[in-house]
Amino acid sequence: MSGKTLYDKLWESHLVRENDDGTSLLYIDRQLIHEVTSPQAFEGMRITNRSLWRSETNVAVPDHNIPTKDRYKGISDPISKLQVDTLDENCDSFQIKEFKMTDPNQGIVHVIGPEQGLTLPGMTIVCGDSHTSTHGALGALAFGIGTSEVEHVMTTQCLIQQKSKNMLIKVNGQLKKGITAKDLILAIIGKIGTAGGTGYAIEFGGDAIKALSMEGRMTVCNMTIEAGARAGLIAVDQTTIDYVKGKPFAPKGELWEKAVTYWKTLQSDSDAEFDKIVEMDAIDINPMVTWGTSPEMVIDIDGMIPFNENGIHEPALNYMDLEKGTRIKDIALDKVFIGSCTNSRIEDLREAAKVVEGKKIANSIKLAMVVPGSGPVKEQAEQEGLDKIFIDAGFEWREPGCSMCLAMNADRLEPGERCASTSNRNFEGRQGQGGRTHLVSPPMAAAAAINGYFVNVVNDEWVN
Amino acid sequence: MEKFCTFTGIVAPLDRANIDTDAIIPKQFLKSIHRSGFGPNLFDEWRYLDHGEPGIDCSNRPLNQGFILNKDPYQQASILLTRENFGCGSSREHAPWALAEFGFKTLIAESFADIFYNNCFKNGILPITFSKDIIQFLFEKAEENTGFTFTVNLEDQILIDSSGNVFEFKLEVYRKNALLNGLDDIGLTLSHENEIIVFEKNHQIMQPWLFTS
């Protein structure tokens, strides 16, 4: 009998029962809640007069439609305000821990989970948000769910699930200097496609993954959903344990020792069998830029928009106002957004700041903004003087939130505007109706802000 | 949830791949704290020529006449035919809420994104997958016959067109039962309450650090 994958181990350690119909009841250790996908779940509980199974496993934070500037003035959009107020009221009445908008630890739900130690290796974690896959970077089984399932977890601590298949994406060798986790995951999506991981839990392995920091691993797992898989996973190693140690909600003392002993078992066995294995060489990966309206429409910075014979790219190219054969380096930008649950952690901000230090954004850039992922990230960055570097270069330095990744608040593109964005989706209208999004890494976004066009940040050519 | 019954409906062909949930229901409508009211804003950016915001009466907005759901007779469509990876992106259950409220009971595609697929069954929508060839055949059929209909029979797992041609589809038993019986998942899970409690006690022994707060 072959060994078990990390996914198998996490699945089996949370299996409450196997039903006759092929489904299973899976126990959930942590539910993260935000304002957008939870109100109807709370309403459902009220209507059916049901209560929370274990209220302390739920933690909430408003992040999607809160303002990123002048927060002291409150939320001006009455509809957004009602949604955030509703979250506050629901958390108060159901006694759920919440980091309210003005809490110094508030931030994007997928940034604060790991940062606070609310995300731990070996856990099952859900949230009504597809980027819950982020938390798999810590060796947890984490995936996004719909609002009906949010209510299900609130009231039963379980989910009815069917086991996914196992996929291993093995990235051999080491990334070249200056190549980021974002470039890596964009290259992976480009290779397997946005539906390539549908039906699978993807484990990322290989030397290039092992060499990543926790921030980088979170970037990779975050965008697993853009490769079609609900859950991304990375085995626990010393990097994971060092990251978790000392986090506010991480276990302490004797429990810590006990937990670490267990967490060290959270790797796929050497003889584990995967349903699919994809291998890549890290050395081949260059800075990546998306050119279309799906994350799989991606190419490296030195490339050009591909020619396709069957016209399948036409709607995307029309929307993006681009033509096949155009060089990526000839694309001029209007706005630059550095932030989102993909790329708003301290390492992301450091890498971007390194690029902009001592420079000014191009005159053609209407707005360049940095939105830290959480209060603690913002504070850390300010201690390191990164805020000053960005502000001096002409960037706006904002308060934490999802911001222009999905433009539910006031931060958005106007019709026709083109943005270099460190977020995760380049869908039509994602950053504002008619807005055009190019997904890139933080250093690539920073270099685009300075230059006004996309440039290869790994070379020195952009320094002018 | 209402039980899924056999019905006959118009098939609207929406010929695009990778239609994401942002396109199905744009983010500004997600500010609602209710489960209903999303139907008029389904595919908002494709369906209307102006910018939609929550609370605006859609009956007076300028329609994009080129969009399939604005063309006669597709305003009455209850079956959506589309390409691969439908429903990718955000986990928002507002997407199936909007589709159901418009009147869609069945979606036909080469493939669906996982979270969206799951959300459909919680809302009485039947997503059916067919091979690329059959999907292509159905698009050609829709092109030739404006407003062609299918009878959707979930019990027998078949679609029947007006000429009597039958297309069989596959579906997991539990998903079929959930739709046919309109089951309350939470009630079903709570019927296993004792097993959850037993699991939880054991889980606490194995991983006590998860039970400290």
Boltz contact constraints between the chains, C-beta under 6 A:
constraints:
  - contact:
      token1: [A, 16]
      token2: [B, 195]
      max_distance: 6.0
  - contact:
      token1: [A, 16]
      token2: [B, 196]
      max_distance: 6.0
  - contact:
      token1: [A, 16]
      token2: [B, 199]
      max_distance: 6.0
  - contact:
      token1: [A, 17]
      token2: [B, 192]
      max_distance: 6.0
  - contact:
      token1: [A, 17]
      token2: [B, 195]
      max_distance: 6.0
  - contact:
      token1: [A, 21]
      token2: [B, 173]
      max_distance: 6.0
  - contact:
      token1: [A, 21]
      token2: [B, 174]
      max_distance: 6.0
  - contact:
      token1: [A, 23]
      token2: [B, 174]
      max_distance: 6.0
  - contact:
      token1: [A, 27]
      token2: [B, 199]
      max_distance: 6.0
  - contact:
      token1: [A, 29]
      token2: [B, 210]
      max_distance: 6.0
  - contact:
      token1: [A, 36]
      token2: [B, 30]
      max_distance: 6.0
  - contact:
      token1: [A, 39]
      token2: [B, 33]
      max_distance: 6.0
  - contact:
      token1: [A, 40]
      token2: [B, 35]
      max_distance: 6.0
  - contact:
      token1: [A, 56]
      token2: [B, 213]
      max_distance: 6.0
  - contact:
      token1: [A, 79]
      token2: [B, 31]
      max_distance: 6.0
  - contact:
      token1: [A, 79]
      token2: [B, 54]
      max_distance: 6.0
  - contact:
      token1: [A, 80]
      token2: [B, 31]
      max_distance: 6.0
  - contact:
      token1: [A, 83]
      token2: [B, 31]
      max_distance: 6.0
  - contact:
      token1: [A, 83]
      token2: [B, 33]
      max_distance: 6.0
  - contact:
      token1: [A, 86]
      token2: [B, 33]
      max_distance: 6.0
  - contact:
      token1: [A, 129]
      token2: [B, 91]
      max_distance: 6.0
  - contact:
      token1: [A, 130]
      token2: [B, 90]
      max_distance: 6.0
  - contact:
      token1: [A, 130]
      token2: [B, 91]
      max_distance: 6.0
  - contact:
      token1: [A, 130]
      token2: [B, 115]
      max_distance: 6.0
  - contact:
      token1: [A, 144]
      token2: [B, 91]
      max_distance: 6.0
  - contact:
      token1: [A, 144]
      token2: [B, 115]
      max_distance: 6.0
  - contact:
      token1: [A, 146]
      token2: [B, 91]
      max_distance: 6.0
  - contact:
      token1: [A, 146]
      token2: [B, 93]
      max_distance: 6.0
  - contact:
      token1: [A, 146]
      token2: [B, 119]
      max_distance: 6.0
  - contact:
      token1: [A, 147]
      token2: [B, 93]
      max_distance: 6.0
  - contact:
      token1: [A, 148]
      token2: [B, 122]
      max_distance: 6.0
  - contact:
      token1: [A, 152]
      token2: [B, 185]
      max_distance: 6.0
  - contact:
      token1: [A, 152]
      token2: [B, 186]
      max_distance: 6.0
  - contact:
      token1: [A, 155]
      token2: [B, 186]
      max_distance: 6.0
  - contact:
      token1: [A, 156]
      token2: [B, 189]
      max_distance: 6.0
  - contact:
      token1: [A, 158]
      token2: [B, 189]
      max_distance: 6.0
  - contact:
      token1: [A, 158]
      token2: [B, 196]
      max_distance: 6.0
  - contact:
      token1: [A, 160]
      token2: [B, 185]
      max_distance: 6.0
  - contact:
      token1: [A, 194]
      token2: [B, 85]
      max_distance: 6.0
  - contact:
      token1: [A, 194]
      token2: [B, 88]
      max_distance: 6.0
  - contact:
      token1: [A, 195]
      token2: [B, 85]
      max_distance: 6.0
  - contact:
      token1: [A, 195]
      token2: [B, 111]
      max_distance: 6.0
  - contact:
      token1: [A, 198]
      token2: [B, 114]
      max_distance: 6.0
  - contact:
      token1: [A, 230]
      token2: [B, 114]
      max_distance: 6.0
  - contact:
      token1: [A, 251]
      token2: [B, 209]
      max_distance: 6.0
  - contact:
      token1: [A, 255]
      token2: [B, 209]
      max_distance: 6.0
  - contact:
      token1: [A, 259]
      token2: [B, 209]
      max_distance: 6.0
  - contact:
      token1: [A, 294]
      token2: [B, 18]
      max_distance: 6.0
  - contact:
      token1: [A, 406]
      token2: [B, 27]
      max_distance: 6.0
  - contact:
      token1: [A, 408]
      token2: [B, 27]
      max_distance: 6.0
  - contact:
      token1: [A, 427]
      token2: [B, 20]
      max_distance: 6.0
  - contact:
      token1: [A, 427]
      token2: [B, 22]
      max_distance: 6.0
  - contact:
      token1: [A, 429]
      token2: [B, 26]
      max_distance: 6.0
  - contact:
      token1: [A, 429]
      token2: [B, 45]
      max_distance: 6.0
  - contact:
      token1: [A, 430]
      token2: [B, 22]
      max_distance: 6.0
  - contact:
      token1: [A, 433]
      token2: [B, 45]
      max_distance: 6.0
  - contact:
      token1: [A, 433]
      token2: [B, 51]
      max_distance: 6.0
